[in-house]
Amino acid sequence: MKRALLGVNRLWWFGGAALLLVLAVAVVRQQRTPAVKAPVVAATPRNQEAVAALGRLEPAGDVRLLAAPISGIGGSPRISELLVEEGDRVNSGQLLARFDTAPTLVAQQRLIEARLRNLDTRLAVQTRDIRRYRQLSRSGAIPSGELDNRETDLLKLQGDRNEAWAEREKLKAELLLTELRAPMAGTVLKLHARVGERPTETGVLELGASNRMQAVVEVYESDIDRVRLGQSVSLISENGGYQGALTGEVIRISPQVRQRSVLSTDPTGDADARVVEVRVALDPSDSQRVRDLTGLKVIARLAATRAPGQP
């Protein structure tokens, strides 16, 4: 009986040892086998969405405010004649308006011209007399004091003539200010005064070099990070001012955030919204289509751009 129990114990001992050995080998193999890492899949950046904004059409060149001259009493003269209307194309140097100060200045100029002619005549006579008196003085026919008096009179006449000449030149300059001429070729964008009125600080008219047109688009400050130079833009008229869509690209992004000035026809629109001004150059063919539509309100759609880092 003891031998049987001893045999059973040995079997259990050998079985347990074998089991421990198998487990130890499995652990060693697991430690030696390198762990297989799951592949890391980089997130693909998504395209940024398109941006919609309101804007207006403007000439791509200069827009100048032409003012009236300041009269002697500190105010502006009245417009006596207005020779252009809004939308008219004008050439550089073309006469645009006349002011009511011209008649008075013309009358003064005529008086100065008459005075100059009189002084020229007197100077010619006095000069001729001086030559004669010098001969008489050398021969002793007249006292030397008489010659001195004549020469003094001649100097006074020459001084009077110089003053009259300066007055005439001043009147010429003032007469130039009685006319308003175009400083450049362009289009009359807006009239601020009419015949009989005294122009205020807003001037007489606005003149734009509108051979090329552009759009000024007001992008919400929250969307400006999705706008890039060279970005494609399509523009439609908010109120049907033209058919179809205009195309262009972003050429300038203002560094300043300000309050919007192009208001929507939607009464629920936010008039106090903060925007960034973006300038869009129109394609040449589209620019010609709308060159007479300065100030027209447009709806711009700036094309979606690729996210940073995306090829």
C-alpha positions as CSV (number, residue, x, y, z in Angstrom):
1,M,0.0,0.0,0.0
2,K,2.8,2.4,0.9
3,R,4.5,1.6,-2.4
4,A,1.4,2.4,-4.3
5,L,1.0,5.8,-2.6
6,L,4.6,6.6,-3.2
7,G,4.2,5.8,-6.9
8,V,1.2,8.1,-7.2
9,N,3.0,11.0,-5.4
10,R,5.9,10.6,-7.9
11,L,3.5,10.8,-10.8
12,W,2.0,14.0,-9.4
13,W,5.4,15.5,-8.8
14,F,6.6,14.7,-12.3
15,G,3.4,16.0,-13.9
16,G,3.6,19.3,-12.0
17,A,7.2,19.8,-13.0
18,A,6.4,19.1,-16.6
19,L,3.5,21.6,-16.5
20,L,5.8,24.3,-15.0
21,L,8.4,23.7,-17.7
22,V,5.8,24.1,-20.5
23,L,4.6,27.4,-19.0
24,A,8.1,28.7,-18.6
25,V,8.9,27.9,-22.3
26,A,5.8,29.7,-23.4
27,V,6.6,32.8,-21.4
28,V,10.1,33.0,-22.8
29,R,8.9,32.6,-26.4
30,Q,6.3,35.4,-25.8
31,Q,9.0,37.7,-24.5
32,R,11.3,37.0,-27.5
33,T,8.5,37.6,-30.1
34,P,8.4,41.3,-31.1
35,A,5.0,43.0,-30.7
36,V,3.3,43.9,-33.9
37,K,2.3,47.6,-33.8
38,A,-1.0,48.6,-35.5
39,P,-0.3,50.9,-38.4
40,V,-0.9,54.6,-37.7
41,V,-3.2,56.2,-40.3
42,A,-2.7,59.9,-40.6
43,A,-5.9,62.0,-40.7
44,T,-6.5,63.5,-44.1
45,P,-7.1,67.2,-43.9
46,R,-10.4,68.3,-45.3
47,N,-10.8,71.1,-47.8
48,Q,-11.9,74.3,-46.3
49,E,-15.4,75.4,-47.1
50,A,-16.2,78.3,-49.6
51,V,-16.8,81.8,-48.2
52,A,-19.8,83.9,-49.1
53,A,-19.8,87.7,-48.6
54,L,-21.4,90.9,-49.7
55,G,-19.5,93.5,-51.8
56,R,-19.7,96.3,-54.3
57,L,-18.2,97.2,-57.7
58,E,-15.6,100.0,-57.9
59,P,-13.2,101.3,-60.5
60,A,-9.8,99.6,-60.1
61,G,-8.0,102.9,-60.6
62,D,-8.1,106.2,-58.6
63,V,-11.3,107.7,-57.4
64,R,-10.9,111.4,-56.8
65,L,-13.2,113.9,-55.1
66,L,-13.0,117.2,-57.1
67,A,-13.7,120.2,-54.9
68,A,-14.5,123.8,-55.6
69,P,-11.9,126.6,-54.9
70,I,-12.1,128.6,-51.7
71,S,-13.2,132.2,-52.3
72,G,-11.7,135.2,-50.6
73,I,-14.3,135.2,-47.8
74,G,-13.5,131.6,-46.9
75,G,-16.5,129.9,-48.6
76,S,-17.0,128.1,-51.9
77,P,-18.3,129.9,-55.0
78,R,-21.6,128.9,-56.6
79,I,-21.7,126.6,-59.6
80,S,-22.7,128.7,-62.6
81,E,-22.5,125.9,-65.2
82,L,-22.2,122.1,-64.9
83,L,-21.2,120.4,-68.1
84,V,-21.3,116.7,-67.2
85,E,-23.7,114.2,-65.7
86,E,-23.2,111.0,-63.8
87,G,-21.9,108.2,-66.0
88,D,-20.3,110.6,-68.5
89,R,-16.8,109.6,-69.7
90,V,-14.3,112.5,-69.7
91,N,-10.8,113.1,-71.0
92,S,-7.9,114.5,-69.0
93,G,-8.1,118.3,-69.0
94,Q,-11.8,118.4,-70.1
95,L,-13.9,121.3,-68.7
96,L,-16.4,120.0,-66.1
97,A,-17.9,123.0,-64.4
98,R,-17.7,126.8,-64.1
99,F,-18.1,129.0,-61.0
100,D,-19.8,132.3,-60.5
101,T,-16.6,134.2,-59.6
102,A,-15.5,134.3,-63.2
103,P,-17.4,137.5,-64.3
104,T,-15.9,139.6,-61.5
105,L,-12.4,138.4,-62.1
106,V,-12.7,138.9,-65.9
107,A,-13.8,142.5,-65.2
108,Q,-10.8,143.1,-62.9
109,Q,-8.5,141.6,-65.5
110,R,-9.8,144.0,-68.2
111,L,-9.1,146.9,-65.9
112,I,-5.6,145.7,-65.2
113,E,-4.9,145.2,-68.9
114,A,-6.1,148.8,-69.6
115,R,-3.8,150.1,-66.8
116,L,-0.9,148.2,-68.2
117,R,-1.4,149.6,-71.7
118,N,-1.5,153.1,-70.2
119,L,1.6,152.6,-68.1
120,D,3.5,151.2,-71.2
121,T,2.6,154.3,-73.1
122,R,3.7,156.6,-70.3
123,L,6.9,154.7,-69.9
124,A,7.7,155.0,-73.6
125,V,7.2,158.8,-73.5
126,Q,9.1,159.2,-70.3
127,T,12.0,157.1,-71.6
128,R,12.2,159.2,-74.7
129,D,12.1,162.4,-72.6
130,I,14.9,161.2,-70.4
131,R,17.2,160.7,-73.4
132,R,16.4,164.3,-74.5
133,Y,16.9,165.7,-71.0
134,R,20.3,164.0,-70.7
135,Q,21.5,165.7,-73.9
136,L,20.2,169.1,-72.6
137,S,21.8,168.5,-69.2
138,R,25.2,167.7,-70.8
139,S,25.0,170.9,-72.9
140,G,24.0,172.9,-69.8
141,A,20.6,174.0,-71.2
142,I,18.7,172.7,-68.1
143,P,19.7,172.3,-64.5
144,S,20.8,168.8,-63.4
145,G,18.0,168.7,-60.9
146,E,15.5,168.7,-63.7
147,L,17.0,165.5,-65.1
148,D,17.0,163.9,-61.6
149,N,13.3,164.6,-61.3
150,R,12.6,163.0,-64.7
151,E,14.6,159.9,-63.8
152,T,12.7,159.6,-60.5
153,D,9.4,159.8,-62.3
154,L,10.6,157.0,-64.7
155,L,11.5,154.8,-61.8
156,K,8.1,155.3,-60.2
157,L,6.3,154.4,-63.5
158,Q,8.4,151.2,-63.8
159,G,7.4,150.3,-60.3
160,D,3.7,150.9,-61.0
161,R,4.0,148.8,-64.1
162,N,5.6,145.9,-62.2
163,E,2.8,146.0,-59.6
164,A,0.2,146.0,-62.3
165,W,1.9,143.1,-64.1
166,A,1.9,141.1,-60.8
167,E,-1.8,141.8,-60.2
168,R,-2.6,140.6,-63.7
169,E,-0.7,137.3,-63.1
170,K,-2.6,136.8,-59.9
171,L,-5.9,137.3,-61.6
172,K,-4.9,134.8,-64.3
173,A,-4.3,132.2,-61.6
174,E,-7.6,133.0,-59.9
175,L,-9.4,132.7,-63.3
176,L,-8.0,129.2,-63.7
177,L,-9.8,128.4,-60.4
178,T,-13.2,129.5,-61.8
179,E,-13.2,126.4,-64.0
180,L,-13.1,122.7,-62.9
181,R,-11.2,120.4,-65.2
182,A,-10.7,116.7,-65.1
183,P,-7.2,115.8,-63.7
184,M,-7.4,112.4,-65.5
185,A,-9.5,110.4,-67.9
186,G,-12.3,108.5,-66.3
187,T,-16.0,108.4,-65.5
188,V,-18.1,110.8,-63.5
189,L,-19.3,108.5,-60.7
190,K,-21.4,110.9,-58.6
191,L,-22.4,114.6,-58.6
192,H,-22.5,116.2,-55.1
193,A,-23.7,119.7,-56.2
194,R,-25.8,121.3,-59.0
195,V,-26.0,124.6,-60.7
196,G,-26.7,127.4,-58.3
197,E,-25.4,125.5,-55.3
198,R,-22.3,126.1,-53.2
199,P,-20.3,122.8,-52.9
200,T,-19.8,121.6,-49.4
201,E,-17.0,119.5,-47.9
202,T,-18.2,116.6,-50.2
203,G,-17.0,118.6,-53.2
204,V,-18.5,118.9,-56.7
205,L,-18.2,115.4,-58.0
206,E,-16.4,112.1,-57.9
207,L,-14.3,111.0,-60.8
208,G,-13.0,107.4,-61.2
209,A,-10.5,105.9,-63.6
210,S,-12.9,103.1,-64.5
211,N,-11.3,101.5,-67.5
212,R,-10.9,98.5,-65.2
213,M,-13.3,97.4,-62.5
214,Q,-12.9,95.5,-59.2
215,A,-15.0,94.3,-56.4
216,V,-14.6,95.3,-52.8
217,V,-15.9,92.3,-50.7
218,E,-16.5,92.5,-47.0
219,V,-15.6,89.1,-45.4
220,Y,-16.7,88.4,-41.8
221,E,-13.7,88.3,-39.4
222,S,-14.6,84.8,-38.5
223,D,-14.2,83.7,-42.1
224,I,-11.0,85.6,-43.1
225,D,-8.7,82.7,-42.3
226,R,-10.2,80.9,-45.3
227,V,-9.3,83.6,-47.7
228,R,-6.0,83.6,-49.7
229,L,-4.4,85.8,-52.3
230,G,-5.1,84.4,-55.8
231,Q,-8.2,82.7,-54.6
232,S,-10.9,82.4,-57.3
233,V,-14.1,84.4,-56.8
234,S,-17.5,84.4,-58.5
235,L,-19.9,87.3,-58.1
236,I,-23.6,87.7,-58.8
237,S,-25.7,90.8,-58.6
238,E,-27.9,90.9,-55.5
239,N,-30.6,92.8,-57.3
240,G,-30.2,91.6,-61.0
241,G,-28.0,94.5,-62.2
242,Y,-26.4,92.1,-64.6
243,Q,-27.0,88.6,-65.9
244,G,-24.9,85.6,-65.0
245,A,-21.8,85.7,-62.8
246,L,-18.5,87.6,-62.9
247,T,-15.2,85.9,-62.2
248,G,-12.0,87.2,-60.6
249,E,-9.4,86.6,-58.0
250,V,-8.3,88.0,-54.7
251,I,-5.5,90.6,-55.1
252,R,-5.5,92.2,-51.7
253,I,-6.6,91.5,-48.1
254,S,-6.8,94.4,-45.8
255,P,-4.9,94.1,-42.5
256,Q,-7.7,96.0,-40.7
257,V,-10.9,94.8,-39.2
258,R,-13.7,97.4,-39.3
259,Q,-17.5,97.7,-39.3
260,R,-19.3,96.6,-42.4
261,S,-20.5,99.3,-44.9
262,V,-22.2,97.1,-47.5
263,L,-25.6,96.3,-46.0
264,S,-27.8,93.4,-47.0
265,T,-31.4,93.9,-48.1
266,D,-32.2,91.3,-45.5
267,P,-33.7,93.2,-42.5
268,T,-32.3,90.6,-40.1
269,G,-28.7,91.2,-41.3
270,D,-26.2,92.4,-38.7
271,A,-25.3,96.0,-39.5
272,D,-22.7,96.1,-36.8
273,A,-20.8,93.0,-37.9
274,R,-17.0,93.2,-38.0
275,V,-15.5,92.6,-41.5
276,V,-12.2,92.6,-43.4
277,E,-12.1,94.3,-46.8
278,V,-10.9,92.0,-49.6
279,R,-10.3,93.4,-53.1
280,V,-11.1,91.2,-56.1
281,A,-9.7,91.9,-59.6
282,L,-12.3,91.1,-62.3
283,D,-11.4,89.2,-65.5
284,P,-10.9,91.7,-68.3
285,S,-14.1,90.6,-70.2
286,D,-16.2,90.8,-67.1
287,S,-14.7,94.2,-66.2
288,Q,-15.9,95.7,-69.5
289,R,-19.4,94.3,-68.9
290,V,-19.9,96.2,-65.6
291,R,-17.7,99.3,-66.2
292,D,-20.8,101.5,-66.0
293,L,-22.1,99.9,-62.8
294,T,-19.9,101.5,-60.1
295,G,-21.4,101.0,-56.7
296,L,-23.6,98.0,-57.7
297,K,-24.0,95.5,-54.8
298,V,-22.8,92.0,-55.4
299,I,-22.8,88.6,-53.6
300,A,-19.3,87.0,-53.7
301,R,-18.5,83.4,-53.4
302,L,-14.8,82.7,-52.7
303,A,-13.9,79.2,-53.8
304,A,-13.1,76.5,-51.3
305,T,-9.3,76.3,-50.6
306,R,-7.2,73.3,-49.7
307,A,-6.4,72.9,-46.1
308,P,-2.8,73.6,-45.1
309,G,-0.5,70.7,-45.8
310,Q,-2.8,69.1,-48.3
311,P,-1.2,68.6,-51.8
